[in-house]
């Protein structure tokens, strides 16, 4: 009877384990690199930010600002 050692099925599984660990490492590195980026704002948050900027610049009066803000908050 022959002793197979690390050949055959165990070697096949070891190859998959190595590839899996490599891919997991790449995935974790990409997540770590992207983790310090600020999260994307929703369109609603962006619209409210622009509305506040326009109000601060004096492009909108109080009534216009309140009306537009109410519309944005209601959806």
C-alpha positions in Angstrom: 0.0 0.0 0.0 1.4 3.4 -1.0 1.5 6.4 1.3 0.1 9.5 -0.5 1.5 12.2 1.8 0.4 15.6 0.7 -0.6 14.6 -2.8 -4.0 13.7 -4.2 -7.0 15.1 -2.4 -5.3 16.8 0.6 -3.0 18.7 -1.8 -6.1 19.7 -3.9 -7.8 21.1 -0.7 -4.6 22.8 0.4 -4.5 24.7 -3.0 -8.1 25.9 -2.5 -7.2 27.0 1.1 -4.2 29.0 -0.2 -6.3 30.7 -2.9 -9.1 31.4 -0.4 -6.6 33.0 2.0 -5.1 35.1 -0.8 -8.4 36.4 -2.0 -9.5 37.1 1.6 -6.3 39.1 2.2 -6.9 41.1 -1.0 -10.5 41.8 0.0 -9.6 42.9 3.5 -6.8 45.2 2.1 -9.3 46.9 -0.2 -11.8 47.4 2.6 -9.0 48.8 4.8 -7.9 51.2 2.1 -11.5 52.4 1.5 -12.5 52.6 5.2 -11.1 56.1 5.7 -13.2 57.6 2.8 -16.3 59.4 4.0 -19.6 57.6 3.3 -21.5 58.7 0.2 -24.3 61.1 1.0 -27.8 60.5 -0.2 -29.3 62.8 -2.8 -31.6 64.2 -0.2 -28.7 65.1 2.1 -26.9 66.7 -0.8 -30.0 68.7 -1.7 -30.4 70.0 1.8 -26.7 70.9 2.0 -27.0 72.9 -1.3 -30.2 74.6 0.0 -28.5 75.7 3.2 -25.6 77.0 1.2 -27.9 79.1 -1.0 -29.7 80.4 2.1 -26.4 81.3 3.7 -25.3 83.2 0.6 -28.6 85.2 0.6 -30.0 83.7 -2.6 -33.1 82.6 -0.7 -35.2 84.5 1.8 -36.6 82.9 5.0 -39.9 81.9 3.4 -38.4 80.3 0.3 -35.9 78.4 2.4 -38.5 77.0 4.8 -40.8 76.1 1.9 -38.1 74.2 0.0 -36.8 72.6 3.2 -40.3 71.3 4.1 -40.6 69.8 0.6 -37.3 68.1 0.9 -38.0 66.7 4.3 -41.4 65.3 3.3 -39.7 63.4 0.5 
